[in-house]
């Protein structure tokens, strides 16, 4: 069921912006994000384009708001996952599964993220997408460094390479799921994929 159903037409500005973001994420799960028009967004929201542009000065501004929403919500879940675990290795696993669950719940997000990064021009949404990946990588890297210092992970592993492998494994699962048009595929394959990653970085006992 659409998250936009039963939403009243007359909403405060901040709520209207939030509903716009919801509409774009829904549309991105159904079609190529590059083909989403402001007319399609307005139609999904039962608004005119004029009403939509009262809250956003341009289409780029809409995409930037979407990227900001993704960054805020994904990183908030990641931080919560980290705080809930007692060890860096357990936290890495929790972050991995949290990320997969987030994407499975919002399949339009990776479509938009990959789409923004493919743009040749340096747009504000593209910069936001790059920043999100950087901030996410910092958290993973910090967990790996902490795991090495606590003896959970092999001291000699390359932190940068391990961080890249962690993120790449998530992205690989997401891409496979999108290609198969089955968002649940990433959920079923995630535990096994993390187990292989863990085996490569865990300290010998």
C-alpha positions in Angstrom: 0.0 0.0 0.0 1.3 3.5 -0.9 2.6 5.5 2.1 0.8 8.5 0.5 -2.7 7.0 0.8 -5.1 8.9 3.1 -2.7 11.9 3.3 -4.7 15.1 3.6 -4.1 17.6 0.8 -3.6 20.6 3.0 -0.4 19.9 4.9 2.1 22.2 6.6 5.2 23.0 4.5 7.5 20.6 6.3 5.1 17.7 6.1 4.4 18.5 2.4 8.2 18.3 1.8 8.3 14.9 3.6 5.4 13.6 1.6 7.2 14.7 -1.6 10.2 12.7 -0.6 8.0 9.6 0.1 6.4 10.0 -3.4 9.8 10.1 -5.1 11.1 7.0 -3.3 7.9 5.2 -4.2 8.3 6.2 -7.9 12.0 5.2 -7.9 11.0 1.7 -6.8 8.7 1.4 -9.8 10.7 3.0 -12.7 14.0 4.4 -13.8 14.7 7.4 -11.4 16.1 9.5 -14.3 12.7 9.3 -16.0 10.8 10.6 -13.0 9.3 14.0 -13.9 7.9 16.7 -11.6 4.6 16.0 -13.4 4.7 12.4 -12.2 5.6 13.4 -8.7 2.7 15.9 -8.6 0.3 13.3 -10.0 1.4 10.8 -7.3 0.6 13.4 -4.7 -2.6 14.5 -6.3 -1.2 18.0 -6.7 -0.5 20.4 -9.5 3.1 21.1 -10.6 2.6 24.7 -9.4 1.7 23.5 -5.9 4.8 21.2 -5.9 7.1 24.1 -6.9 5.8 26.2 -4.0 7.8 23.9 -1.8 10.8 23.2 -4.0 12.4 25.7 -6.4 13.6 23.0 -8.8 13.7 19.3 -9.6 17.3 19.2 -8.3 16.0 20.6 -5.0 13.6 17.7 -4.7 16.4 15.2 -5.4 18.6 16.9 -2.8 15.8 16.6 -0.2 15.5 12.9 -1.1 19.2 12.3 -0.6 19.1 14.2 2.7 16.3 12.0 3.8 18.2 8.8 2.9 21.4 10.0 4.6 19.5 11.0 7.8 17.5 7.8 8.1 20.1 5.3 7.0 22.8 6.7 9.2 20.4 7.0 12.2 19.7 3.3 11.8 23.4 2.5 11.5 24.3 4.5 14.6 21.5 2.8 16.5 22.8 -0.7 15.4 26.3 0.2 16.5 25.2 1.5 19.9 23.2 -1.7 20.6 26.2 -4.1 20.3 28.9 -4.8 22.8 31.7 -5.6 20.3 33.0 -4.1 17.0 32.5 -7.4 15.2 28.9 -7.8 16.4 28.3 -4.1 15.4 29.7 -4.8 11.9 27.2 -7.6 11.5 24.4 -5.5 12.8 25.2 -2.6 10.5 25.4 -5.0 7.5 22.0 -6.5 8.3 20.5 -3.1 9.1 21.7 -1.7 5.8 20.2 -4.6 3.9 16.9 -4.3 5.7 16.8 -0.5 5.0 17.3 -1.1 1.3 14.8 -4.0 1.1 12.2 -1.7 2.8 13.0 1.2 0.4 14.1 -0.4 -2.9 13.9 2.9 -4.7 16.8 4.2 -2.6 19.7 2.3 -4.3 18.2 3.1 -7.7 18.4 6.8 -6.9 21.8 6.6 -5.3 23.4 4.8 -8.2 21.6 7.1 -10.6 23.0 10.3 -8.9 26.6 8.9 -8.8 26.4 8.2 -12.6 25.8 11.9 -13.5 28.7 13.5 -15.2 27.9 16.9 -13.7 28.6 17.7 -10.1 25.1 18.4 -8.8 24.0 19.0 -5.3 22.2 15.6 -5.0 25.4 13.9 -6.3 27.5 15.6 -3.7 25.0 14.6 -1.1 25.2 10.9 -2.3 29.0 11.1 -2.2 28.9 12.5 1.3 26.5 9.8 2.5 28.8 7.0 1.3 31.8 8.8 2.9 30.1 9.1 6.3 28.9 5.5 6.1 32.5 4.3 5.3 33.8 6.3 8.2 31.6 4.4 10.6 32.6 1.0 9.1 36.2 1.9 9.1 36.1 3.0 12.8 34.5 -0.4 13.7 37.3 -2.3 11.9 40.0 -0.2 13.6 38.3 -0.8 17.0 38.0 -4.5 16.3 41.7 -4.7 15.4 42.7 -2.9 18.6 40.5 -5.2 20.7 41.9 -8.3 19.1 38.6 -9.4 17.5 40.0 -8.8 14.0 43.3 -9.6 12.4 45.7 -6.8 13.3 47.3 -6.9 9.8 44.2 -6.5 7.7 44.1 -3.4 5.5 41.4 -1.2 7.1 40.6 0.7 3.8 40.4 -2.5 1.8 38.2 -4.2 4.4 35.8 -1.2 4.5 35.6 -1.2 0.7 34.9 -5.0 0.7 32.2 -4.5 3.4 30.4 -1.8 1.3 31.0 -3.6 -1.9 29.4 -6.8 -0.5 26.3 -4.9 0.5 26.1 -3.2 -2.9 26.6 -6.5 -4.7 23.7 -8.1 -2.8 21.5 -5.0 -3.6 22.4 -5.1 -7.3 21.7 -8.9 -7.6 18.4 -8.3 -5.9 17.5 -5.5 -8.3 18.5 -7.5 -11.3 16.3 -10.4 -10.1 13.5 -8.0 -9.3 13.2 -9.6 -5.9 14.0 -7.4 -2.9 13.8 -10.3 -0.5 16.7 -12.0 -2.3 19.2 -9.7 -0.5 17.7 -10.6 2.9 18.0 -14.3 2.3 21.6 -14.0 1.0 22.9 -11.4 3.5 23.7 -13.8 6.4 25.9 -16.1 4.2 27.6 -13.2 2.6 28.5 -11.6 5.9 29.7 -14.9 7.2 32.3 -15.1 4.4 33.3 -11.5 5.0 33.7 -12.2 8.7 35.8 -15.3 8.1 38.3 -13.1 6.2 38.8 -10.5 8.8 38.3 -12.3 12.2 41.3 -12.9 14.3 42.5 -16.5 14.6 41.6 -18.2 17.8 
